[in-house]
Amino acid sequence: MSLHDSAIDAQDEVLFDVINGFGVITLNRPKALNAITHGMVRAMWRQLNAWVDDPAVRAVLIEGAGEKAFCAGGDVRALYESRISNADRHQTFFIDEYRLDYLIHRYPKPYIALLDGIVMGGGMGVAQGAALRIVTDRTRLAMPETGIGLFPDVGASWFLGHLAPTLARYLGLSGATITAADALYCGLADVWLEGDAPAAVHEVLRRFEWPDGAHARQADDLLAALRAAILPLGRTWTDAAPLARVRATLDRHFSAPDVQGVVASLRTDTESSWAAETLTLLRQRSPLSLCVTDRQLQKGRRLDLADAFRMELMLGYHAFASGDFVEGVRALLIDKDKQPRWRYPSLAEVPTAQVDAFFVCPWPAGEHPLAALGDSAVSRG
């Protein structure tokens, strides 16, 4: 049965079906690596809310079309064009995107993410709230926002905040890309399916026998049944994760008190090729974004999910108003010269007061656009 959304702006960009009790979301922009548009965000919001009350849908699966990507992030070009034209479309995009991501984290039915191919930025937002996160041989996962003058958002303050602090700092600051083994090792995936993972998952969906009995519709019981069907198909741990082999080195460098300390520690390490590669990555990032991100990750560990999204919307407001986003996108995606002229050329030149300013709420008390996030009546409505 087809449940394609009727909204013109996203009718073909995201597809909805129901197969054997599974609501299936397919991000359908393979030529754009399934980057999420505002129309897709709105369509997914409507459909997920409709499925909450649909007895024919007992669980949800989200996947990406094509073989290259689950989702490479948000539609950054559209956000850039909104900013340089002094429009506010980028702000409304983030408000709606964060509401969607929050809904996914709190979804009352089992939500499964098949993370085949590239998973970055906004793709992580619609994936990390899943009750079951499946990675594959083709998974390439990253939060690379500091490279375009932003910060890891879409709930990263919360989901990176639940990782080991040094791993969270490494992933959030460097934007390094990791594969399935490291995703399992870090805690950003639940199972790694080798081989033709999409075919294996689709076969499970078609053949899955839903449990009967008084508790058959309880989300926890359904999730347990789904895990019992899917987890044995792959591995839930690995002793071959590349990060495991450099963990002692990583911990030593990323336990420095601040970003300047991390860079200084890496610079003195002349024996580790991993340290040299990581230093190269950090030198390509916006110094202002690195400083903001480091503080964001520290604060995020102490916030609940709704407050994490509220903080990120605040940071995004400032990043677009006075940060490096426009220059980062120009250098990497528009002119493609890969020579961004960051607002502050080095970490030492970033004023503490400028970082402080990112954490000042720009909205009057009680008027934060996500003030009601966490109120179930509002979160779905």
C-alpha positions in Angstrom: 0.0 0.0 0.0 1.5 3.4 -1.0 1.3 6.2 1.4 3.1 8.8 -0.7 2.9 12.3 0.8 0.7 14.7 -1.1 2.9 17.8 -0.5 4.1 19.0 -3.8 7.4 20.2 -2.5 8.4 16.8 -1.2 6.2 14.4 -3.1 9.1 12.6 -4.8 11.9 13.5 -2.4 10.7 11.3 0.4 8.5 8.2 -0.1 6.2 6.5 2.4 4.9 2.9 2.2 3.5 0.3 4.6 4.9 -3.2 4.2 3.8 -6.0 6.6 3.1 -3.6 9.5 6.2 -1.5 8.9 5.9 2.1 7.9 8.8 2.6 5.5 10.4 6.1 4.9 12.7 6.3 1.9 14.8 9.5 1.5 14.6 9.8 -2.3 17.2 12.3 -3.5 20.0 9.8 -4.5 21.7 12.3 -6.9 22.0 14.7 -3.9 23.0 11.9 -1.6 19.5 12.1 -0.1 20.2 15.5 1.5 17.2 16.6 3.5 15.1 19.6 2.3 12.6 21.5 4.3 9.8 19.9 2.4 11.1 16.5 3.4 11.3 17.5 7.0 7.7 18.6 6.9 6.5 15.5 5.1 8.2 13.2 7.6 6.8 15.1 10.5 3.2 14.7 9.2 3.6 11.1 8.3 5.3 10.0 11.5 2.5 11.7 13.5 -0.1 10.0 11.3 1.5 6.6 11.9 1.4 7.1 15.7 -2.3 6.6 15.6 -2.4 4.1 12.7 -2.9 0.5 14.0 -1.7 -0.8 10.7 1.8 0.6 11.4 3.5 -1.2 14.3 7.1 0.0 13.6 9.0 2.3 11.3 12.0 1.8 9.1 13.9 4.7 7.5 16.4 4.2 4.7 17.9 6.1 1.8 17.5 5.5 -2.0 20.5 4.4 -4.0 23.7 2.8 -3.0 25.8 5.8 -2.1 24.1 7.4 0.9 21.5 7.1 3.6 21.6 10.9 4.0 24.6 13.3 3.6 23.0 16.0 5.7 20.7 19.0 5.3 20.4 20.9 2.1 23.3 23.2 2.8 23.0 25.2 -0.4 19.4 26.2 0.4 20.5 27.3 3.9 23.4 29.3 2.4 21.1 31.0 -0.1 18.6 31.9 2.6 21.4 33.5 4.7 23.0 35.5 1.9 19.5 36.8 0.8 18.8 37.9 4.4 15.7 35.6 4.5 14.7 33.5 7.5 14.2 30.2 5.8 17.2 28.7 7.4 15.9 29.5 10.8 12.5 27.9 10.2 14.3 24.9 8.7 16.2 24.3 11.9 13.2 24.8 14.1 11.2 22.2 12.1 14.2 19.8 11.7 14.9 19.8 15.5 11.2 19.2 16.2 11.3 16.2 13.8 14.5 14.8 15.4 13.1 15.2 18.9 9.9 13.3 17.8 12.1 10.5 16.4 14.0 10.2 19.7 10.7 10.0 21.6 8.7 8.0 19.0 6.2 5.6 20.7 6.7 2.8 18.2 9.9 1.0 17.3 11.9 3.1 14.8 14.7 1.5 12.9 17.4 3.2 10.8 19.2 1.4 8.0 22.4 3.5 7.7 23.7 2.2 4.4 26.3 4.5 2.8 27.1 8.1 3.8 25.5 9.3 7.0 26.4 12.9 7.9 24.9 15.9 9.7 21.1 15.9 9.2 21.3 12.2 8.4 22.5 11.6 11.9 19.6 13.6 13.2 17.0 11.3 11.7 19.1 8.2 12.6 20.5 8.6 16.2 17.1 8.6 17.8 16.4 5.2 16.4 15.8 2.3 18.7 17.8 0.1 16.3 20.6 1.6 14.2 21.9 -0.7 11.5 25.2 0.0 9.8 26.7 -1.8 6.8 29.9 -2.3 4.9 29.3 0.9 3.0 28.5 3.1 6.1 30.6 6.3 6.3 29.5 8.3 9.3 30.5 11.8 10.4 29.5 15.0 12.0 31.7 17.4 9.8 30.0 20.7 10.6 33.1 22.5 12.0 34.5 22.3 8.4 31.8 24.7 7.2 31.8 27.0 10.1 29.0 25.3 12.1 28.9 22.9 15.0 27.5 19.3 15.4 23.8 19.8 15.8 20.6 17.8 15.2 20.9 16.5 18.7 24.6 15.9 18.7 25.0 17.7 22.0 22.9 14.8 23.5 23.9 11.8 21.4 27.6 12.6 21.4 27.2 13.5 25.0 26.4 9.9 25.8 29.7 8.7 24.3 33.0 8.6 26.1 34.1 12.2 26.5 37.3 11.9 24.5 35.5 10.0 21.6 32.8 12.7 21.6 35.4 15.5 21.4 37.3 13.7 18.6 34.3 13.1 16.5 32.7 16.5 17.1 35.8 18.7 16.7 37.6 16.9 13.9 34.5 15.8 11.8 36.4 12.6 11.1 34.6 10.0 9.0 34.3 6.5 10.6 33.1 3.1 9.2 30.8 0.5 10.7 33.4 -1.0 13.0 34.1 2.3 14.7 30.4 3.2 14.8 29.8 0.1 16.8 32.9 0.8 19.0 31.8 4.4 19.7 28.2 3.6 20.5 26.7 5.2 17.4 25.3 1.9 16.0 23.7 -1.2 17.3 24.4 -3.9 14.7 26.7 -4.2 11.7 25.2 -6.3 8.8 27.9 -7.4 6.3 27.2 -8.2 2.7 23.9 -7.0 1.1 22.5 -5.5 4.2 19.5 -3.8 2.6 18.3 -7.0 1.0 18.7 -8.8 4.3 16.7 -6.2 6.2 14.0 -6.1 3.5 13.6 -9.8 3.8 13.2 -9.6 7.5 10.4 -7.0 7.0 8.6 -9.1 4.5 8.8 -12.3 6.6 8.5 -10.8 10.1 5.8 -12.4 12.2 4.4 -10.0 14.7 4.0 -11.3 18.3 0.5 -12.1 19.5 -0.9 -11.7 23.0 -1.9 -9.0 25.4 1.4 -7.2 25.1 1.8 -7.6 21.4 1.4 -3.9 20.8 3.7 -2.7 23.5 6.6 -0.9 22.0 9.2 -2.6 24.3 7.9 -6.0 23.4 7.8 -5.3 19.7 11.3 -3.9 19.8 12.6 -7.0 21.6 11.0 -9.2 18.9 12.6 -7.0 16.1 16.0 -7.1 17.8 15.7 -10.9 18.1 15.1 -11.1 14.3 17.8 -8.6 13.2 20.7 -8.7 15.6 21.7 -12.4 14.8 22.1 -11.4 11.2 25.2 -9.3 12.0 27.7 -8.4 14.7 27.0 -6.2 17.7 30.6 -5.7 18.7 34.0 -5.8 17.0 37.6 -6.1 18.1 38.8 -4.7 14.8 37.7 -1.1 15.2 40.5 1.3 14.0 39.8 3.7 16.9 40.3 0.9 19.4 43.9 0.5 18.1 44.6 4.2 18.7 42.4 4.7 21.8 45.2 5.3 24.3 46.7 8.0 22.0 43.3 9.5 21.3 42.5 9.7 25.1 45.8 11.3 25.8 45.4 14.1 23.3 41.6 14.7 23.6 41.7 14.9 27.4 43.5 18.3 27.2 41.6 21.1 29.0 40.7 23.0 25.8 41.0 22.9 22.0 44.3 24.8 22.0 45.6 22.1 24.4 44.3 19.3 22.1 46.1 20.9 19.1 49.3 21.5 21.1 49.3 17.9 22.3 48.8 16.5 18.8 51.6 18.7 17.5 54.1 17.3 19.9 53.2 13.7 18.9 55.7 12.9 16.1 55.4 9.1 16.3 51.7 8.6 15.5 50.4 8.9 12.0 46.9 9.1 13.4 47.9 12.2 15.4 49.3 13.8 12.3 46.1 13.1 10.3 43.9 14.4 13.1 46.0 17.6 13.5 45.6 18.1 9.7 41.8 17.8 10.1 41.6 20.3 13.0 43.7 22.8 11.1 41.1 22.8 8.3 38.2 23.6 10.6 36.9 27.0 11.6 38.8 28.0 14.8 35.6 29.8 16.1 33.5 26.7 15.4 36.0 24.5 17.2 35.9 26.6 20.3 32.1 26.8 20.3 31.8 23.1 19.7 34.1 22.2 22.5 32.0 24.2 25.0 28.8 22.9 23.4 29.9 19.3 24.0 30.8 20.0 27.6 27.4 21.6 28.3 25.5 18.9 26.3 26.6 16.2 28.7 24.6 17.9 31.5 21.4 18.6 29.4 18.3 16.6 28.8 17.3 16.0 25.1 14.9 19.0 24.8 17.3 21.4 26.4 20.1 20.1 24.0 17.9 21.0 21.0 17.1 24.4 22.5 20.8 25.1 23.0 21.6 24.0 19.4 18.9 26.3 17.9 20.5 29.2 19.9 24.0 28.3 18.7 22.7 28.1 15.1 21.1 31.5 15.3 24.5 33.0 16.2 26.5 30.8 13.8 24.4 32.2 10.9 24.4 35.8 12.3 28.1 36.2 13.2 29.9 32.9 12.6 31.8 31.3 9.7 29.0 29.5 7.9 28.7 31.6 4.8 32.5 31.6 4.3 32.8 27.9 4.9 30.1 27.0 2.4 31.5 29.4 -0.1 34.9 27.8 0.1 33.8 24.2 0.1 30.6 24.1 -2.0 30.2 27.4 -4.0 33.6 28.5 -5.3 35.2 25.2 -4.2 38.6 26.8 -3.7 38.9 25.0 -0.3 40.6 28.1 1.1 38.2 29.5 3.7 39.1 32.8 5.2 37.8 32.2 8.7 36.8 35.1 10.9 39.6 34.3 13.3 42.6 32.7 11.6 43.8 30.7 14.6 42.5 29.3 17.9 44.7 31.8 19.8 42.8 34.7 18.2 39.3 33.5 19.1 38.1 35.8 21.9 36.5 34.1 24.8 33.8 36.8 24.8 32.9 35.8 21.2 32.4 32.2 22.3 30.4 33.3 25.3 28.1 35.3 23.0 27.1 32.1 21.2 25.5 30.8 24.5 23.4 33.9 25.1 19.8 33.3 24.1 18.6 35.8 21.5 15.0 35.4 22.3 13.1 37.0 25.2 12.2 34.8 28.2 9.6 32.3 27.3 9.8 33.0 23.5 12.3 30.5 22.5 10.9 28.8 19.3 11.4 25.3 21.0 10.2 26.4 24.4 7.4 23.8 24.4 9.6 20.9 23.2 9.0 18.0 25.5 5.3 18.8 26.0 3.8 15.8 24.3 0.7 17.7 23.2 2.9 20.2 21.4 5.7 17.9 20.3 3.4 16.0 18.0 1.1 18.9 17.1 
